[in-house]
Structure formats: C-alpha cells, structure tokens
Amino acid sequence: MDVGIWIPVMSDVIKILPDHIANQIAAGEVVQRPSSVVKELMENAVDAGAMSVKVIIKQAGKELIRVVDDGCGMGPQDARNSFLRHATSKISSAEDLFRLHTKGFRGEALASIAAVAQVEMTTRRSEDELASTVVVEGSRYVDTVRCAAPKGTSVSVKNLFFNIPARRNFLKSDSLEMNRITDEFIRVALAHPSLSFELYRDDTPVYKLSPSSLRRRIVGIFKSNTDNKLVPIDEKTEAADIYGFVYKPEYARAKNAEQFIFVNDRYVKSSYLSSAVLSAFQGLIPDRYYPGYFLYFKVDPARIDINISPTKTEISFDDERTIYTFLRAAVRHSLGQYSVLPALDFTQDQEINNVLDHPKEGVEAPAIVFDPSYNPFEDDLSPRTGGSSAPRGTTSYGEVSLSGKQWEVVVNELEKDSSGIADETQQELFSGTDAGYTMPGGNAPRNAADGKYSLAGGKYILSHIKTGILLIDPVRAHWRIMYEKVKQGISSRGSLSQQILFSVRIELDAARRMAFEGIESELSAIGFHFEKEPSGAVKVLGVPPGVKESEIQGFIDRMIDDFSAGRPLSPEELSENMARSLSYTMAVKNPSALTPQEMENIAAELFECCEPAFAPNGKATFIRIGMDELEKKFD
C-alpha cells in the first residue's frame, strides 16, 4: 500500500499589495535621498522643452524641493494622471526603448516621489487660460484646483519621507545632502549648456547659469581658472561623435577629479570608458592620479541600452570595444594636437645665458678657510669650530628626548614584544662605550658623524646594530613622527599657526565652498587661518609650522575632495584624516638630501612615537635583518 505524505490545507498566503505600499517600495529604488528628487524633477523639466529651470532648496531638501520650469505644461487630466505608476508620455511600445531621445521613460518618478512626500504641482499649457494645481500626500490624492499661473510647471516636494521616519533618520547632515543635490544640478546643467539654470539654497543663490557654449558653461560652474585647464576634443566616427574637453595632465588629481561622461545628453557612469581616458593619459600623469574630463557622445539610440538601473545612469553599448578604442585615440590625438604631450624644448633659459656670460671685471680666486685646530683622530665630542652647532637629539623636525643609540634599545624591546625576533637583552644589543649618556649595561650613543648612518640606494637609512642591520624608510618614519605631533596639536586644540608673507587665494565653486565650510573648524584647529571673500574664494593667511606655501593649495584641495566624496565622518574621523594628510604634506620627500645628523634624529624621534613600527597608512617604517639571516645568505 502506498504511503503518502499528509500536507495540511492552508489558506492562501499570497497577497496583492495595495498601491500606496507598492509605491513606497518602488520609491526606495527611485527616491533614495533629496538629490534623487532634484534629478528626476530637473530631467522632467528638460523633457518638457523648458528653456529655463529654477531649483529652490530649503533645509537641504528635507523641508522643501521646488523645481520651476517654463516648459510645455499639462492639462488638468494629464496633471492628475502623471502621479499614477507607469504613466508616461515618452514611450508607447517596447520598441520605443531603443528610440529614446528623452531622459525619462519609465513613468515612475512622480508616483515614487508622491509616495514618500507631500507634493503640490501647478502646471499650465500655453493654450489654457487657467493652470491646474494637484495635491498628493503619501500616494493619496487630495485635491485639484484651478488657479492663475505662468506657462510651465512648478513642482513642490515638502517634508520628504514624512511617512517613513526611519528613512528620514538615515539622511546625512545638511551639508552633505546639499553637496549631493549640487552634484545632480551640475550634471543636468552640463548636459544642457543652451538652457538657463538657477539653484537657490535657503533663498541664497548658489548658481545662476545663463545659456552659453559648453566651454563657458564649464567655466561658469567651476570658476574662471578652469579655462586654462581645458583641452578640446572633437572627433566624428562611425560608431559615435565624441566631443568635449579634458584637463591638461598637470591638473590631474589623486582623488575626485572633475569627471563627467554624457551619452546623448544623459549623464552616465562607466568605469570602462573612464579607463579608456586614463589609458590615454598613461605616461603623462603620476600613478594613482586621475585626469579631469567633460566628454560627450552622440550615439544612435538603437546602439545603446539605458534600461539597466532605476537611476538610468548605467549604459550598455552594442560594441563597447570600438567605443573604447575611439575614445582613447580621440583623447590622445587632442593632447598631441594642442601640444600637451611632452616635446623637446630647444629654447634656452635666459638664466643659463646669464650664468654663462663672462663677467667684465676680473675674477677673484676663492679664499681658502680651514680650522687649524681640527684633529680627525680627536674624540667626536671634543669642541671644535668646524662641527655642527646643533645639539644632538634636536633638529628642525622638533625636540627629541632620545639621542644616539637609546632608540636602538627601543627597537630591540619593540621587536621582542611584536615579533620575537630579538632574543638579546638590552645590555647585549650594542658593543662599545662612549663618553656620552650611559645606557643600561654600560652601552652609550655615538655621534652620527661616526659613519654609523648611511643611505642605502638613496632611499633607506641603514644602521648597523650588534644583532644585525636596521633599515628605516625615512619618508614613512618622518610621516609617523609628524602625524603624532599633529594629532597631539588637534587633541589639545593648541596647534601653532605661522603667518605667511603672501596670502594664498583659493578659488572655490559653490559645491566646494559648502564642502570647505564642513571642514573649516577642523582646519583651523590644526593651525590654518582663513579669510573668506564675498566672491566665494578663500584666502589662507596662516598655516601650521612646516607647511610650505607651495603645498597649501594641494592640501586644501585633497581635504575638500575627501570630505565631498566620502561618507559622513564623525569629528574624530575627520581629525584623523586631516592629521594623516597634513603630516604627509610636512614629511620629508627627498631622503637623499638627509645629513647623517638628520638621519640619527629621525631614528631617535621615530622610536619615541607611540606606534613607531608603522606609518599612518599601515606600512612598515623599518625592518631588521638579523645576523642569523645574513649568515644564511652566505651559506
């Protein structure tokens, strides 16, 4: 007899969700934050044929987002239907997806926005006497009224995520949310330089962009000094027309270069196309630096697919390899055409001519100066006029309490604790005595001038110890030293500031000005002193000791880039990032110029640090090669 399995009868569990819940779920993909709303509404305005678009923001979009355009407008019925899911005027069949010339086509934006906010839309066509105002709250239709209004459409989004408190709580600080809104505004404005765009933040104008050429639009957004950075590109191929601008190689950045790619006037993100541009700059910019660019593609819509992600920023070409090749060649060609590629310089510097010119007056033989009391066999510590006047253990890098070989004891102890390599006691680490400070076990330091320190390969400090040899990376070591000093200054809020002779003026566009305001207090805490100008520029009047004037612009740019691109940071994390970046700016960059005394001082200061074994980036500052390991090499 067959034995079956008994299955209990259950009631149906699959339910069809109500429209308002389905809209809230869909809104999670389309409306992620206030900037998503700005993007969708601006693109709708452009699709409506607007010549002027105004964006008004209050409380970083949490209180109000209003987009006003002078486009074609809508009638009463269309205005109400536009809030329904998948209601669109852009397509009517699946084939239309491959004939798109508009930014929107899904019919999800207004429905998704209305699901998580209180929305009021006023719109009028040119042939209508009165406008229609439609009010929707949380997907619930409230009312439609007739009123007087100019031609076009005005959409006001109030209290975003009012019905989803958890989503509202996950929004970041006002400055970061406003930065993202500004980014979306800039992308649409760059895609359509022939249109007028305005952005207001809490009734304060941020951008007022008039119709212009593409070059003027870029300069209008990123300030006047951008004009000298641009190299034009204009190539026509069978696969696509490519035009726009790239930055000259000397303006490449380590992070967050201005990089924009537009396909048929739509901003897209493509790591594949970005790698083509980077490949074109190969050999012209340092490793891990990235060029800026504003690149535009005109492609047959049938050859691309943009229906990949809800944000419509991903794109697929039917022949990506060909596009890659053409783009790389176009960029390379422009760099060569406008003499940006390296070339031999046959012009002679006038300074060289001045040096080579023979003086008219007679030449005097240089005087010979020597110290008759100097004895090379005398003890190093005996006074002499020809020696260094700097006290041992002190240098331009700061005051040191460890001197001579004391740090070597620290190395030994450090390695005992961390790796167990050293098995000798402190007393056995070094041999020999000296007239200086007596260490435990009778060992004492010797002066750096005794040849104990040398530079291996022009890069590493080489020191011999009884247990083997020690190699120190002076760049990383000094970075660690300066990092701990800067951190100490930040924590005590007592960092020194030195006034610079000539102030350094830094041009900031609106987005970077807002990012600067987010880090200004922390920059002041580490020793910077600023003066703001009404134009938006910032003057640097004072800097932390050790920062060169030539490094100020680069450091400020890096900090603004880090703040703009990164996730929201706590004050502690922000201080950590600043300390790491500033200390790297202040650290030695040319080890080959170090004197033996400076090598000794770096070694002494390194092993006085809290964490001497590693630089702030986590990489080792020194390595020890024991005698056993050396002897094995000769076996």
C-alpha positions in Angstrom: 0.0 0.0 0.0 1.4 3.4 -1.0 2.1 5.7 2.0 1.6 9.3 1.1 2.7 12.4 2.9 0.0 14.4 4.5 0.0 18.1 3.7 -2.2 20.3 5.8 -4.6 22.5 4.0 -3.7 26.2 4.4 -5.4 29.3 3.3 -3.9 31.4 0.5 -0.9 33.4 1.7 0.0 35.4 -1.4 -1.5 38.9 -1.3 -1.5 41.7 -3.8 -0.1 44.8 -2.1 -2.2 48.0 -2.1 -1.0 50.7 -4.5 0.3 53.0 -1.7 2.6 50.3 -0.3 3.8 49.2 -3.7 4.6 52.9 -4.5 6.6 53.2 -1.2 8.6 50.1 -2.2 9.3 51.4 -5.7 10.2 54.8 -4.2 13.1 53.0 -2.4 14.8 52.5 -5.7 14.0 55.8 -7.4 14.0 58.2 -4.4 17.0 57.4 -2.2 17.6 60.9 -0.9 16.7 64.6 -1.7 19.2 64.7 -4.6 17.2 61.9 -6.3 14.1 64.1 -6.3 16.1 67.0 -7.8 17.5 64.8 -10.5 14.1 63.4 -11.6 12.3 66.8 -11.5 15.0 68.6 -13.4 15.1 65.9 -16.1 11.3 66.1 -16.4 11.6 69.9 -16.9 14.2 69.4 -19.7 12.0 66.7 -21.3 9.1 69.2 -21.3 11.1 71.6 -23.5 11.9 74.1 -20.8 14.4 76.9 -21.6 14.7 78.0 -18.0 14.8 75.7 -14.9 14.9 77.0 -11.3 15.6 74.8 -8.3 14.8 76.0 -4.8 16.1 74.1 -1.8 15.3 74.5 1.9 17.0 72.6 4.7 18.9 70.5 2.2 15.7 69.3 0.6 14.2 67.9 3.8 11.8 70.7 4.1 11.3 71.8 0.5 12.4 71.0 -3.0 10.8 73.2 -5.7 11.6 72.9 -9.4 10.0 75.6 -11.7 10.3 75.4 -15.5 8.8 77.2 -18.5 8.1 74.0 -20.5 5.0 72.9 -22.3 3.0 72.3 -19.2 0.0 69.9 -18.9 -3.8 69.9 -18.9 -5.9 69.1 -15.8 -6.3 65.4 -16.6 -2.7 64.8 -17.6 -1.6 66.6 -14.4 -3.6 64.1 -12.3 -2.6 61.0 -14.4 1.1 61.9 -14.1 1.0 60.7 -10.5 -0.1 57.2 -11.5 2.5 54.4 -11.7 3.9 53.8 -15.2 2.1 56.8 -16.6 4.4 58.4 -19.2 4.3 60.4 -22.4 7.7 59.2 -23.6 7.0 55.7 -24.9 4.1 53.6 -26.0 5.7 50.4 -27.1 8.7 48.2 -26.2 10.4 49.2 -29.5 10.4 52.8 -28.3 13.1 51.9 -25.7 15.6 51.8 -28.5 14.5 55.1 -30.0 14.8 57.2 -26.8 15.7 60.9 -27.0 14.3 61.8 -23.6 15.7 61.4 -20.1 12.7 59.7 -18.6 10.6 56.9 -19.9 9.5 54.6 -17.0 6.7 56.7 -15.6 7.8 56.0 -12.0 9.3 59.3 -10.8 6.3 61.4 -9.8 4.5 58.3 -8.3 7.5 57.4 -6.3 8.1 60.9 -5.0 4.4 61.4 -4.1 4.5 58.1 -2.2 7.1 59.5 0.4 6.3 63.2 0.4 3.7 65.9 0.3 3.6 67.1 -3.4 1.9 70.0 -5.0 2.1 70.5 -8.7 0.9 73.6 -10.6 1.0 73.4 -14.4 -0.4 75.3 -17.4 -0.2 74.9 -21.2 0.1 77.9 -23.4 -3.4 77.4 -24.8 -5.1 77.2 -21.3 -6.4 80.3 -19.5 -6.0 78.7 -16.1 -3.5 76.4 -14.5 -4.2 73.2 -12.6 -2.9 72.5 -9.1 -2.8 68.9 -8.0 -2.1 67.9 -4.4 -1.0 64.4 -3.4 0.3 63.2 0.0 1.8 59.8 0.6 0.2 58.4 -2.7 -3.2 59.7 -1.5 -4.9 62.1 -3.9 -6.1 65.2 -2.0 -7.4 67.8 -4.5 -7.2 69.6 -7.8 -7.9 73.3 -8.1 -7.8 75.8 -10.9 -5.7 78.9 -10.5 -3.7 81.6 -12.3 -0.1 80.7 -13.1 2.5 81.3 -15.9 3.0 78.7 -18.6 5.1 75.7 -17.5 5.2 73.5 -14.4 6.1 74.1 -10.8 6.5 71.0 -8.5 6.9 71.5 -4.8 8.0 68.5 -2.7 7.6 69.1 1.0 8.6 67.1 4.1 10.4 64.3 2.2 9.9 60.9 4.0 7.4 62.3 6.3 5.6 59.0 6.4 8.8 56.9 6.7 10.6 58.2 9.8 13.3 55.6 9.5 14.3 56.7 6.0 14.3 60.3 7.1 16.6 59.5 10.1 19.1 57.9 7.7 19.6 61.1 5.8 23.0 62.7 6.4 24.0 66.2 7.5 22.6 69.2 5.6 26.0 70.0 4.1 26.5 66.5 2.7 22.9 66.3 1.4 23.3 69.7 -0.2 26.5 68.6 -1.8 24.8 65.7 -3.4 21.9 68.0 -4.6 24.5 70.3 -6.1 26.2 67.4 -7.9 22.9 66.4 -9.6 22.2 70.0 -10.5 25.7 70.4 -12.1 25.3 67.2 -14.1 22.0 68.3 -15.7 23.4 71.8 -16.3 26.5 70.4 -18.0 24.3 68.2 -20.2 22.4 71.2 -21.5 24.5 74.3 -21.8 22.0 76.0 -24.1 19.4 76.2 -21.2 19.3 78.5 -18.2 19.6 77.0 -14.7 19.4 78.5 -11.3 20.0 76.9 -7.9 18.9 78.5 -4.5 19.8 77.3 -1.1 17.6 78.7 1.7 16.8 81.8 -0.5 20.5 82.3 -1.2 21.6 82.0 -4.9 24.2 79.2 -5.4 24.3 79.1 -9.3 22.8 81.4 -11.9 23.8 80.0 -15.3 22.8 81.7 -18.5 22.6 79.9 -21.9 26.2 79.6 -23.2 28.7 77.5 -25.1 29.9 74.3 -23.4 33.2 75.8 -22.5 31.5 78.9 -20.9 29.2 76.6 -19.0 32.1 74.6 -17.6 33.9 77.8 -16.6 30.7 79.2 -15.1 30.4 76.2 -12.8 34.0 75.5 -11.9 35.3 79.1 -11.8 37.5 81.2 -14.2 40.8 79.4 -13.6 39.2 76.3 -15.2 39.5 77.9 -18.7 43.3 77.4 -18.8 43.0 73.7 -17.9 40.8 72.7 -20.8 42.0 70.8 -23.9 39.2 70.5 -26.5 38.2 67.2 -28.2 36.1 66.9 -31.3 36.1 63.6 -33.3 33.5 62.1 -35.6 33.5 58.3 -36.1 31.1 55.8 -37.5 30.3 54.5 -34.0 29.8 57.8 -32.3 30.6 61.5 -32.3 32.9 62.4 -29.4 33.4 66.0 -28.2 34.1 67.9 -25.1 37.2 68.7 -23.0 39.9 67.0 -20.9 42.1 68.7 -18.4 45.8 69.2 -19.1 47.9 66.5 -17.4 49.4 68.8 -14.8 45.9 69.3 -13.3 45.4 65.6 -12.6 44.3 64.8 -9.0 44.8 61.9 -6.7 41.1 61.9 -5.9 37.8 63.2 -7.2 38.9 64.9 -10.4 36.0 66.5 -12.3 35.0 63.5 -14.4 31.8 63.7 -16.5 30.6 61.4 -19.3 27.4 62.1 -21.2 25.7 59.9 -23.8 23.0 61.6 -25.8 22.9 64.4 -23.2 22.4 61.9 -20.4 24.9 61.7 -17.5 26.3 58.1 -17.2 28.8 56.3 -15.1 31.1 53.9 -16.9 34.3 52.6 -15.4 35.1 51.1 -18.8 35.1 54.5 -20.6 36.9 56.1 -17.7 39.7 53.5 -18.1 40.0 54.5 -21.8 40.6 58.1 -20.8 43.1 57.0 -18.1 44.9 54.9 -20.6 45.2 57.9 -23.0 47.0 59.8 -20.2 49.4 56.9 -19.5 52.9 58.3 -19.1 51.6 61.9 -18.6 50.4 61.8 -15.1 51.7 60.1 -11.9 50.4 56.7 -10.8 47.1 56.8 -8.9 46.4 60.3 -10.3 43.3 60.8 -12.4 42.6 63.4 -15.1 39.5 65.6 -15.3 37.3 65.5 -18.3 33.9 66.5 -19.8 33.1 64.1 -22.6 30.0 63.9 -24.7 28.9 61.1 -27.0 26.3 61.3 -29.7 25.2 57.7 -30.5 22.4 56.1 -32.4 19.8 55.2 -29.7 19.4 51.8 -31.3 23.0 51.0 -30.4 22.7 51.6 -26.6 20.6 50.2 -23.8 19.9 52.5 -20.8 17.1 50.4 -19.3 19.5 48.8 -16.9 19.1 50.5 -13.5 16.3 52.6 -11.9 18.6 55.7 -11.8 19.3 55.3 -15.6 23.0 56.2 -15.1 24.3 52.8 -16.3 24.6 52.2 -20.0 25.5 49.4 -22.4 26.9 49.8 -25.9 26.5 47.2 -28.6 30.2 47.5 -29.4 32.0 48.7 -26.3 35.4 47.7 -27.5 35.1 50.0 -30.5 33.9 52.9 -28.4 36.8 52.4 -26.0 39.4 52.4 -28.9 37.9 55.6 -30.5 37.7 57.4 -27.1 41.3 56.6 -26.2 42.5 57.7 -29.7 40.4 60.9 -29.6 41.9 61.9 -26.2 45.4 61.1 -27.2 45.0 62.9 -30.5 43.8 66.1 -28.8 46.6 66.0 -26.3 49.1 65.8 -29.1 47.3 68.3 -31.4 47.3 71.0 -28.7 51.0 70.4 -27.8 50.2 68.9 -24.4 52.2 65.7 -25.0 55.9 66.0 -23.9 58.2 67.6 -26.5 61.8 68.5 -26.7 62.4 72.1 -25.7 65.1 73.8 -27.8 64.6 77.2 -26.2 67.4 78.3 -23.9 66.7 79.7 -20.5 67.9 83.3 -20.1 69.0 82.4 -16.6 71.5 80.0 -18.1 72.8 82.6 -20.5 73.3 85.0 -17.6 75.4 82.4 -15.8 77.4 81.6 -18.9 78.1 85.3 -19.7 81.7 86.1 -18.9 81.9 88.9 -16.3 83.6 92.1 -17.5 85.5 92.6 -14.3 88.3 90.4 -13.1 87.7 87.1 -11.4 89.0 86.7 -7.8 90.2 83.4 -6.5 88.1 82.0 -3.7 89.5 82.2 -0.2 90.6 79.0 1.5 89.2 78.7 5.0 90.3 75.9 7.3 90.3 75.1 11.0 94.0 74.7 12.2 92.9 73.1 15.5 90.9 70.3 13.8 92.2 66.8 14.5 90.4 63.9 12.8 91.7 61.5 15.4 90.3 63.5 18.3 87.2 62.4 20.2 84.0 63.3 18.4 82.6 65.1 21.4 85.5 67.4 21.8 84.6 71.0 20.9 85.7 72.3 17.5 84.7 75.2 15.4 84.1 73.2 12.2 81.5 70.9 13.8 77.8 71.2 13.8 76.4 73.7 16.3 73.1 71.9 16.6 72.7 69.9 19.8 72.5 66.2 19.4 68.9 65.0 19.6 67.4 68.1 18.1 66.6 69.0 14.6 64.2 71.1 12.5 61.8 68.2 12.9 61.3 69.0 16.6 62.7 68.4 20.1 64.0 64.9 20.9 64.5 63.4 24.3 66.1 60.2 22.9 69.6 60.6 21.4 72.3 58.4 20.0 71.8 54.7 20.5 69.0 55.0 23.0 66.5 54.4 20.3 68.2 51.1 19.4 67.2 49.7 22.8 63.6 50.7 21.9 63.9 48.8 18.6 65.1 45.7 20.5 62.3 45.9 23.0 59.7 46.6 20.3 60.7 43.6 18.3 60.7 41.4 21.4 57.1 42.4 22.0 55.8 42.3 18.4 57.7 39.7 16.5 60.0 37.9 18.9 62.9 38.3 16.5 65.3 39.8 19.0 66.5 37.5 21.7 69.3 39.5 23.1 68.9 41.6 26.2 69.2 45.4 26.2 72.6 45.1 27.7 73.8 42.9 24.9 72.4 44.8 22.0 75.4 47.1 21.3 79.1 46.9 21.9 81.5 49.7 22.8 81.3 52.6 25.1 81.5 56.4 24.7 81.7 59.5 26.7 78.1 60.3 26.3 74.9 59.3 28.1 75.3 55.9 29.8 72.6 53.3 28.9 71.7 50.2 30.9 74.5 47.8 30.8 77.1 50.4 30.0 76.2 51.0 26.4 76.2 54.6 25.2 75.4 56.5 22.0 77.9 57.7 19.4 77.6 60.8 17.3 76.0 60.5 13.9 79.2 61.7 12.3 81.0 58.5 13.1 79.5 57.0 9.9 77.0 54.8 11.7 74.2 56.1 9.5 74.2 55.8 5.7 71.7 55.9 2.9 71.1 52.6 1.1 70.1 53.1 -2.5 69.4 56.8 -1.8 66.1 55.7 -0.1 66.6 53.9 3.2 68.6 54.8 6.4 71.0 51.9 7.0 72.3 51.4 10.6 74.3 48.5 12.0 73.4 47.0 15.3 75.0 44.1 17.2 72.2 41.8 16.2 72.3 42.6 12.5 71.3 45.6 10.5 68.4 48.0 10.6 66.7 49.7 7.5 64.5 52.7 8.1 62.2 54.2 5.5 62.8 58.0 6.3 59.7 59.1 4.4 57.4 56.8 6.4 59.3 57.3 9.6 59.1 61.1 9.4 55.4 60.8 8.4 54.8 58.8 11.6 56.7 61.5 13.6 54.8 64.4 12.2 51.4 62.5 12.4 51.7 62.1 16.1 52.7 65.7 16.6 49.8 66.9 14.5 47.4 64.6 16.4 48.6 66.0 19.7 48.0 69.5 18.5 44.5 68.7 17.3 43.6 66.9 20.5 44.8 69.9 22.6 43.4 72.4 20.2 46.6 74.2 20.7 48.3 73.9 17.3 50.6 76.7 16.3 50.0 78.8 13.3 52.6 80.8 11.4 51.6 83.8 9.3 52.7 83.5 5.6 54.2 86.5 3.8 51.9 86.4 0.9 48.4 85.1 1.3 47.3 82.2 -0.9 44.0 82.7 -2.6 41.9 79.5 -3.3 39.0 79.7 -5.8 36.0 77.6 -4.8 32.9 76.9 -6.7 29.6 76.6 -4.8 29.9 72.9 -4.2 33.4 73.1 -3.0 32.7 76.1 -0.9 30.0 74.1 1.0 32.5 71.3 1.5 35.1 73.7 2.8 32.6 75.0 5.4 32.2 71.5 6.6 35.9 71.2 7.4 36.8 74.8 8.2 36.8 74.4 12.0 39.0 71.3 11.9 41.4 73.1 9.6 41.6 76.0 12.0 42.3 73.6 14.8 45.4 72.3 13.2 46.8 75.7 12.5 45.3 77.2 9.3 44.0 80.7 9.4 41.5 81.8 6.7 39.8 84.9 5.4 36.6 84.5 3.3 35.8 86.7 0.3 32.3 87.6 -0.8 33.1 86.0 -4.2 33.3 82.6 -2.6 37.1 82.4 -2.7 39.2 81.8 0.5 42.5 83.5 1.5 44.9 81.4 3.5 46.7 83.8 5.9 48.4 81.3 8.3 49.5 77.7 8.2 50.8 75.1 10.6 54.6 75.3 11.0 56.4 73.1 8.5 53.8 73.5 5.7 55.3 75.1 2.6 53.3 77.7 0.6 53.6 75.6 -2.5 51.8 72.8 -0.7 48.8 74.8 0.7 46.5 74.6 -2.4 47.1 70.8 -2.9 46.4 70.0 0.8 43.2 72.1 0.9 42.0 70.5 -2.4 42.7 67.0 -1.0 40.7 67.6 2.2 37.8 69.1 0.3 37.8 66.1 -2.1 37.9 63.6 0.7 35.0 65.4 2.5 32.9 65.7 -0.6 33.3 62.1 -1.8 33.4 60.2 1.4 30.7 59.0 3.8 29.8 61.3 6.6 32.6 61.4 9.2 32.5 62.0 12.9 34.7 64.8 14.2 37.2 62.2 15.4 37.4 60.6 11.9 37.7 64.0 10.3 40.5 64.9 12.6 42.2 61.6 11.8 42.0 62.2 8.1 43.4 65.7 8.4 46.2 64.6 10.6 47.2 61.9 8.2 47.1 64.2 5.2 48.8 67.2 6.8 51.6 65.1 8.3 52.3 63.6 4.9 52.5 67.1 3.4 55.0 68.0 6.1 57.1 64.9 6.0 60.4 64.7 4.1 60.1 63.8 0.5 63.8 63.6 -0.6 65.7 61.1 1.6 68.9 61.6 -0.5 69.2 65.1 0.9 69.4 64.0 4.6 72.5 64.5 6.5 73.8 61.9 9.0 72.7 64.0 11.9 69.2 64.3 10.5 69.1 60.5 9.9 70.0 60.0 13.6 67.3 62.4 14.7 64.7 60.8 12.6 65.6 57.4 14.1 65.6 58.8 17.6 62.2 60.5 17.2 60.6 57.5 15.5 61.2 55.3 18.4 59.8 57.9 20.8 56.5 57.6 19.0 53.6 55.6 20.4 53.5 53.3 17.3 56.9 53.5 15.7 56.6 50.3 13.7 54.1 51.6 11.2 53.4 54.7 9.1 49.9 56.2 9.3 49.0 54.2 6.2 49.7 51.0 8.0 53.0 50.2 6.2 56.2 49.3 8.0 58.6 52.1 8.9 61.6 49.9 9.4 62.8 46.3 9.1 65.5 44.4 11.0 67.7 41.8 9.3 69.3 39.6 12.0 72.8 38.2 11.8 71.4 34.6 11.5 69.5 35.6 8.4 72.6 37.4 6.9 74.7 34.3 7.6 72.2 32.1 5.8 72.5 34.2 2.7 76.2 33.3 2.6 75.8 29.6 3.2 
